Amino acid sequence: MSEIQGQDPEILHDFVTESLELIETLDQDLVELEQRPDDPELLNGIFRALHTIKGASSFLALDPLTHFAHAAEDALNALRKAEASVTADTMDMLLRAADVIRSQVQTVDAGQMPEPGPQDLADGLRRIGSGGVQRTAKREQPVEDVGDDLELSESKRDLLSFMIDDLNESLANLKGLLSSSEVDVSQVDDIVEGLVRTCSFFELPQLELDVAALHETADALPGLDPPIAEAARQAMNELVGMMGQRSDALSKLKHASVDTEPLRQSLASLARNESPETEPEAEPEAEAVAETEAESTANSAASAAEPAKTEHVPTGAAAERTIRVDVERLEALLNLVGELVLQKNRVVSIGRHATRNGINTTMVESLNQIGSDLERVTSDLQMSVMKTRMQPLSKVFNRYPRLIRDLARSTGKKINLVIEGGDTEVDKSVIEAIGDPLVHLLRNAGDHGIEMPEARAAAGKDESGTIRLSACYEGNQVLVQIIDDGKGLDRERIIELAIKRNLISADQAATISDHDVNQLIFAPGFSTAEKVSDLSGRGVGMDVVRNNINKLNGLVDVQSTPGAGSTIDIRIPLTVAIMPAMIVNVRRSLYALPLSNIVEIIRPEAEALSTIQGEPTICVRDRVLPLCDLGASFNEPAGDKPPSIAVIVGLGEQRMGLLVDGLIGQQEVVIKPLDQVADRGALISGATIREDGGVSLILDIAALFKTMDNRNRRAA
């Protein structure tokens, strides 16, 4: 593997960004095509996406990528022409091709020249495409005398045969479109826009002028009077035939001696809804049309032939709707906003302090007003910055139709995936962290939940199972649900395995609730699979799911009905950068508790405190909860008085009491990650700067519950 030489890094970056976006769409559209094989618009969209990647890679001289994408494009073109069928095997190959191209583009992103695609796959794609349009399109006119030699660099000469294949194929497609009484202008534009970049890359100015004339006339066709439109269509068809002569000359490494200027001038008049004064072939005087027309056409070609652009370049106001911003810049901006929030907290704190100490009333009022205004502006700025980082969950949801499709193929099951709420937005960091847990959960739903078709039929169900993936807002959190209509969780089987793995005792098994049984599937090493497969059986997936979601300060819960299916609820915050917290006093230190985990705060009476098997508990409204003395957990020096306040925290259905010495108050905290928290165990998720300028550690509620569970298990 060698480094890419002689290419502008910025152009390469744009190519990688656009190509990866197109490949993500390709995955989704290819799966959709398998369900709707007769949808020409969908198929044409897939073809255009791949054609864009191939064209741009050709411009950048990424030969291995260009060659492989060309083979995939051949297969798609055969499907477009109905000369090959959309079968499961064909779709397997096209989806595998998308994976290969993604890998090649990622190699380009690393600054390396990609490796060639697998030869067996390339050959298979070419076999599919072999039933498509012949490589040499039929010519209506013989090749005229060829002109000067074609001068090309070695790298471009190596790609010329592919360019000629594309040109011939595009010209054949154009002739088919222009032979129709009603021309599909959008398809003509798609083909012509692809030719614009190709001609620019190979520096073929005459061919560029021809393409520009076609482009300009096609855009004007819908608004022309019927007789003019018919004349324009015939003239465009004639120009396409003459361009075919240029292609034949290129195959001989020559420029064709073909004069298309009179025909281009005629097309320019027709595009203005004017009848040309002379027939393009009859009078040599047609060349005397004003030079400004030719200049206008040349300028159009020059502007259309800018290299390394996307196929659909927006114009006017639409071009300003979105811009790409480097993620590092957004991260830096978010950090600055975080610092501003901290300083805002300090100003507000100083105002409160001045009020309590009776400093000059007028000055205090001014200070409070400044603090109030700063808080408003900071909140607005914070919200605006957060919105720049918000992304729809569809960015990850759209990956999963391919996942379920492949899972169904490998297991022999019939599974439908329904996606809802993909437009629900969360912070970019949440998007990145939620992807892998959802993969595990969807695989489990398909592998463990959905039954084989014959088993579903025997149970009176539809042979095709359904997995529903949905998202919606729920307060300042997002609820993501995975619902399947499979067989549900097997309570007895889970209990049997849990006892074998010493997760619960036989005595506990007799009284354990359904909810607690369902939670056992998240235990490390737990699996109900009969055998290990590529999909499941190793007992690591669900444990990883819960840990990753807990790291987001999120919650995961499971409900199941035997024979009817299961529902997995995931609650995740909109952002993990800034959150409301309660600052609590624990002996000599101040800690931050996430407000979303606090259920209530009480001052327990002595009779509410007790122990069970030596472990402290607290009774809250007839419910006995485990109790954790935070000071003891963090080895804080003992105070003069025992802690007097219990903060009841929750994680899903779980509850626990935390003993603290006092409450400082609610603050909006900016989460700062810590490189090393070994001295505090795994109970800390980060740190924050308080409004008084001091530093507080942020408690990891999920880790506290896990520690409590382990303690109870050892005690049992």
N, C-alpha and C positions, 0 to 999 in steps of 0.2 A: 504494500500500500504506500503510495507516494503523496507528497503534499501537492495541493493545487497551486500552480504557478501562474502569474501574470493576470490575475483577476482582481477587480476592485472588491475589497472585503465588504463594502456597503451593499454592492449589487448582489454579492453572494448571500449576505444576510437577508436581503429582501426576497431573494429566490427561495431560501430555506423557509422563511416565515410563511410565504404564500403557498408553497408546495405542501407543507405540513397541514395547513388549513384545508387545502383541497383534498388531501388524502383522508383526513378525518371525515369530510363530507362523502368521499368516495365509499368508505366502509359502510356508512349508513345507507347510501343510495343503492349500492350493490345488493345489500340484503333486501331492500325494498323492491328492487328489480325482480328478485326471485319470486316475490309475491305478485308483482304486476309486470309480467314479461312483455305484455302487449302495449306498454305505455311508451310511445315514441319520444315524448318530451323528456321523460326520465332518462331514457337511454341516451338521447342526444346530450343531455346535461352531463352524464358520466363521461361520454366521449370527449366533450369539450374540456372537462377538467383534466383528463389525462393528456389531451392534446396540448393544453397550456403548459403542463409540466414538461412534456417532451420538447416543445418548442423552446422554452426558456433554457432547458439543459443543453439543447443543441447550440444556442447562442453562446452559452458559457463554456462550450467545448467539453462538457462532461460526458465523454463518449460512452462509457459503460452504462450510464443511466439512460442516455438517449437511445441506445440500441435496445435495451430491455423494454423501455417504455414503448418503443416502436412496435415490438412484438405484441404487447398488450393492446395497443391501439388497433393493430390489425384484427385481433380477435373481436374487439368491440365493434369495429366497422362491419365485420361479417354479421354480427347480431343486428346492427342497424339496417343492413340490406336484406334481412330475413334469409340470409344464406347460411346461417348457423342458428341453432336453437338454444334458448335459455334452459339449460338442464342443471341439476345439482352438481354434477361433475364439472361443468363449465364454470359455474359460480365458485366452486372450490378453487379452481385455478386462478380466476380473476381476483378473488379475495387474497389468495396467497401472493399474487403479483403485487397487489396493493401493499402487502406487508414488506415485500422485497424492496419496492420503490421507497417506502417509508425509511427502511434501514439505509438505503443508499443516500437519501437526502440527509439523514442524521449524520452519516459519514462526511458529507459535504460540510455540514455545520461544524464538524470538528476540524475542518481545514484539510481534509484528506480526499484524494480521488477515490470514488466508490469502486468496489469490486464488481465484476460482471455478475449479472443475475444467474441463478441456477440454469444450466444448459437444458436439463430435462423440462423445466417449466417453460423456458423460452421456446423450445421446440413444440411443446404442447399448445402454446398460445398461437404459434404460427400455423399449426395444423388446423386449429379452429378458424383462423383467418384465411386459410387457403381457399375456402369456398367463396371469398369476397370478391371485390372488384379486381380485375386483372391489373397487373402492375403497369402494363403499357396500354393506355387508353386508346380507343379507336380514333384515328385522325380523319377528318373530312377532307383535308388538303395535303398534298405531298409536301415533304420538306423542301423549302426553297434553298437557294445557295446560302451556305453558312459564311459567317464573316470572320472577325478576328478570333484569335485564340483566347480561351478563357484562362485568366490568371488567378490562381487561388493558392493560399498557403497549404502546407501539407495536411494540417489538421482539418481544414475546410474541405480539402479534396477527398479526405477519407469519409466525410459526412455527405458528400455530394450525391451519392447514389440514394441515400435516404431522402434527401431533399427532393430529388427527381421523382421518387416514388410518391412522396407526399403531394408534390405539384400535380402529377398525373391524376392521382386519386381525387384531389380537390377540383381539378378541371372537369373530370368526369362527373363529379357530384354537381358542380355548377351547371353543366349542360343539362343534367336531368332536371334540376330545379327550374332553369330558364326555358325548358321545353314545355313546362306546364302553363296552362292558360292563366292560372293565378299563382304568382310567384310568392313563395314564403320569404319575405325580405329578411326576417331575423336569421334564417338559416344561411342565406346568402352572405349576410354580414359576418356571421360566425366563421364561415370558410375564408372570406376575404381578409378578415382581421388576422387570421393565422398566417395567411400568405404575406401580409405586410411585414411581419417580423422576419420571416424566412428570407424574403428578398433583400431586406436591409442587411441581414447578417452576411449573406453571400455577395453583397455589393453588386446587385444586378439592377442598375438604374432604369433601363427601359422596361423591364418587367415590373418594377415599382410603379412606374407611370401607368402601366396597363391596370395594375391592381387598384391604384388610386382612382382611376376612371370608373372601374366597376363599383368601387365602394361609394363614390359620390352619386352615381346613377341609381344604385340600389336604394340608397337612403331617400332619393327623390321620388321613386316609383309610386308610392301610395298616393301622392298628391297630384299626379299627372292626369291630364285628360286621356280618356281611353285610347284614341288613335295614337297619341304621342307615346303613351305607356307601351302599346304594342310595338311601335317602332323601336323604342328604347330596348325592349326585351330582345328583339331580333338582333339589334346592333350589339348588345352585350354578348349574345350567343356567338355572334361572328368574331368578336374580340377574343372570346374564350378559345375559339378554334385557332386563331393566330397565335395565342399564347402557347398552345400545344406545339406549334412549330418551334417556338423558343425552347420548349422543354426537350424536344428531339435534338436540337442543336447542342444543348447543355450536355446531353448524354455522350456527345462526341467532343466534349471540352471545347466547344465553340460558342460564339455569339451568333444568333440567327440574323440574317439580313432581312428582317421583316419590318416594314414601315407601318406602324399602327397609329401614327399621329393623326392622319385625317379621320380615322374612325374615333379616336379619342375626342377630337374637336366636335365631331358630330354628336357624340354622347353628351358633351358639355352643353350643347344647345338644347338637346332633348331634356336634360336634367332641369333646365330653366323653363320647361314646358313650351319650347319653341321648336317649330319644324326646321330642320337643317336646310339651308338654302340649296345644297347640292347633295347628291347621293355620295356616300363616303368612298365608293370605289370608282365612280364614273368619271369624275373630273379631277385632274391634277390641281386645278385652281382651289380645291378645297383646302390646300395647304396654306392658302392666303388668309385664313381666318386670323383675326387679331391675335398678336403674340401674347397679349395679356391673358387669353384663355389658356394657352399652353403653360404660361408661367403660373397661373392659378392652380392648374392641375399638378404641376411639379411641386409647388409649395405644399399642396395637400398631401402628396406622397411623402415629401420630406418630413412633414410634421407627423404623419401617421406611422412613419417607419422608425420612431424612437426605439432603441433596443431595450430589452429586459423590462417590459411593461406588462401588466395583466391584460387579459383579453377585453374586459369590460371596464374601460377607464371612464369614471364619471366626469361630467362637465358641469360648469356653472355652479349653482348653489349646492348641488348634491356633492360636489367634490370636497366641500368644506365641512361635511357633517361629522366625519370621524378622522382621527389621526392616530398613528401608532406611536406609543411612548415606551421607551425602555423601562423595564420593570425596576431597575436599580434607581431610576429617577423617582419613581413612585414611592419606593421604599424610603429614599432620603426625605421626600416630602412628608411622608407619614411620620417619620422620626421627628421632624421639625414641629409638626402639629402636636405630637406627643409632648415635646418640651414646652410648647406654648400652653398646653393644658395644665402642665405642672406649675408653670409660672402664674397662670390664672388662679389656680387653687391657692397659691401663696398670697396673692393680692387679696382674695376673698378672706383668707384667714387673718391677714393683718387688719382688714376692716372690722372683722368680728372682735379681734383683740382690742382695737382702739375703742370700740363701743363699750366693751366690758370695763375698760379702765377709765372711762369718763374723760377722754381727751377732748379738746376743743370740738364742740358740737358741729360747727360749720365744716371744719376740716373732715370730721368723721363722715358727715353726709356726703361730701364731695368724694371721699375715698370709697364709700359704699357705692356711689353712683358709677364711679370709674370701674369698680369691681364688677358691678352688674352689667355695664356695657361690654366690658372685656369678656365676661362669661357668655354673653349673647353672641358676640362676634366670633369668639373661639368655637362655640358650639356649631355655628353656621359653617365656619371654615372646616371644622372637623368632619361634619356631615358631607360637605362637598368633596373633601379628599377621600373619605371612605367610599363615596359613590364612584370615584374614578377607579377604585380597586374592585368594585362589585362586578361579578360576572354571573351569567345565568348558569344554573345547574345543567342545562342542556349540553354544556361543554363536556361534561362527563357522561351524562345520560345517553348521549348519542353514540357512545362507544359500545353500548351494551346490546343493541340488536344483533350485532355481529357475534358477540360472546354467546348469546342464547342460541343463535342459529347454529354455531359450531358445536355447542353442547348438545343440542338436539340431534345433530348429525352423528356425533360420536356415541351417543347412548341409545339411539333408535327411538327416542321419544318424540312426541309432537307437542311443541311448546309455543305459545303465543306470548309475546312481550308487549304490554300496553304501558306507554309512558305518558304521564300527566304532570303538569306543573313544571316543565323544563325551563320556563321563563322566570322562575323564582331565583332571586339573586342573592349571593353570599360573597364574602370577601375572597379574594384570590387565594390566600393561604388556606382557607377552608376547602375551596375547590380542589387544591392539590392534595390535601390530606384525606379527603373523603373517598377518593377514587378507588384505592385498593380495598378498603373495607366493603364497599358496595360490590366489588368483584367477588369477594369471598361469599357474601350473603346471597348474591344471585346464583352463584354456582351451587351453593347448598340447597337453595330453593328448587333448582332444576334437577340436581342429582339425588337429593334425599327426599324432597317434597313431592314433586310431580311423579306420578306413577307411569308405568309402561301403558301403551294404548290399550292392550288387552285387559290389563288390570282395571283401568278406568272404566272400560266398557262393562266389565263384570260387576262393577260397583254402581252401575247406572249413571255414570258420568260421560260427558263428551270425551272422545278419544284424545282430543287436544287439550292439554292443560294450559292455564293462563297464569302468568306472573304479572302483577301490576306494580309498577315503580312510579311513585308519586311524590310530590313535594308541595308544601304550602307554608305560608307564614303563620307563626303562632307566637304572638307577642314579639319579644325581641329575639326570638329563636326561629329556626326553620325545622319543620317536622318532615322527615323523609320516611316513607313507608314502603316496605316490600311485602306484598300480599300474594300468596299463592293459593290455589284451590286444590292442593294435593292431599296427601294422606294425614298431614299433621304430625305432631310429635308423639312418640310412643312412650307414655309415662312409665310403664313397667320396665321397658327395655332400658330407659335412662337411669332409673333407680337401681336396676341390677348392675349396670356398669359402674355407677357411682359408688356402690358398696364395694365392688371389686377393687376400685382404685382408691379406696379409703377416703373418698370425698364426703361421705356421710356414713353414719352407723346404721345398723339394722333397726335400732330403736327409733332413730330419727326418721327413717324411711316410712315407718307406720303412721306418722303424723304430719309429714312434710306437705306443704300446700302445693297446688299446681304451679303457682307462680315461681316458687323456689325450685321446683323440679325443672322448669323451663330455663332458669338461670344456670343450672348445672352444665348446660351445653357450652358455656363460656369458660369452663375450667380448663386450665392448661392440660394438653394431652388427651382431652376427652373427644371421642368420636364414636358414633353408632354405626359407621360403615362396616360392612362385613369383610371387605377387602380393600387394600390400598390401591388407588388408581391415580391417573394423572389429574383427576378432578378433586378427589377428597380421600379421607381415610387416615391421614397422618395426625390428626388431632391438634393442628396448630392454627388453623384458619380462624375459628371463632374467638379464640383467646386473643389473637392479634387484632381482630375486629374491635373487641371491647377496649383493649389498651389504646389503640389509635384514636378511637372516639373519645375516650376519657382524656387523652392529651389535648383534645380540642375543648375541654370542659363540656363535653356533650354526654348524652345518656343514650343507652340502647336497652330496649325491653322487648320481650317476646310473649305473644299470646297464641294459643293453639287450640284447635278443636279437632279431636280425632275424626278422621275421615273427611273433614271439610277443609282443612288447610291451616296455614299459619300466617301471622302478621308480625312483622318486625318493625318496631318504631324506633327511629333515630332522631333525637333532638340535638341540634347543633346550633351554636351561636352564629349570629350574622358576621361577627368579626372576632378575632382572637387577639387584637392589638390593644384595645381600650375597653374597660368594663367597669360597671359600678361595683363597689365592694364596701364591706363594713370593716372599719379598723377596730381591732379589739386589743385590750391590754392583757398580756399573759405574763404575770409577774413583772419582770423588769423590761420586757420587750413588747413591741407593737407588731401585730400580724394583720394581714388583710384576708378576709373571708369573702369569696365571690357571693354577691348578693343573690344571684339566681339559685344558689343552693340553700339559702337560709329559709326555713319553714316558719319558725317563730323563736322568740327570745323570752326566757322565763327566769324567775328567781325561785329555785326549787326549795320546798320545805324539807326539813331533815328527814321526815318520814317517807319522802319520795325517793330517797337515795338508799340503795341496798347493794348486795352482791349476790351473784349466782355462780357457784363453783369457783369462788374467789375472784370473779371478774366484776367490776363496778357496773351498776345499772341505774337507770332513772325511770320512774313511773310517770308518764304523761297521759292524763285522761284514760286511765286503766290500760294503757299500753306500755309494756316494759321494753325499754330501749337500752342498748349498750351505751356506756358513758366513757368518754375519753378526757383525761386531765391533760390539756395541751402543755402545761408547764412541765409535767413529768415526762411527757413524750419527747420534749425538746431539751430535757435536762437543764431547765432553767433553775437557778437557785430558789429555794423555797422562800415564800414571803412570810410576813408576820401573821397574815390571816389566810384562811382557806378561801379558794375561789367561790364567789357567791352567785355567779350568773351562768346559766346553761343556754348555749345557742343550739337549737335543734336544727340539724342540717339534713337534707334529703338527696338521694341519688336514685331516681326512678321511684320504686315503691319502698326502698330502704330508708330507715331513719336512724339517727344517732345523735346523742347529746355531746357537746363540747364544753368543758368547764373553762371559763375565762374569769379574769379578775375585774374587768370593766369594759365599757363600750366608749370608744372615742367619737365615733360617728361615721356616717356614710360619706364616701368620697368616690369620685371617678378616677380610677387608677390606670396608669399606662404600664403595660406589662413589659418588663425587661427580662430577657432570658438569662439564665445563669449557666456558666460553663461547668461549675463544680458545685454540687449540693450534697456531696457524700457525707459531710459532717452533720447534715440534718436528715440523713436517710433519704427516702424517696417521697417524702411528704410535702415537698415544696415544688411548685410549678414555675416559679419565677420571683421577681422582686419588683418593687415600685418605689418611687419617691413620693413621700407624703407632702401635704400642703405646708407643713412646717419645715420642709427641707430634709427631714430624716428619711431613712430607708427602711422599708418593711418587707418581709418575706410574704409571698402569697401562698396560702395553704392549698394543697392539691386534695380536694375532697374525695375524689375517686380513690386515690392512694390511701387515704385514711380508712375508707370502708374496706379496702382490700386487706390492709393490715389488721383491722378488727376481725374480718372473716377468718384470717389465718390464725389469729389468737384464739378465737372461739373454737376453731376446728381442733387446735392442739389441746384445748381444755376438754373438748368432748372425747 
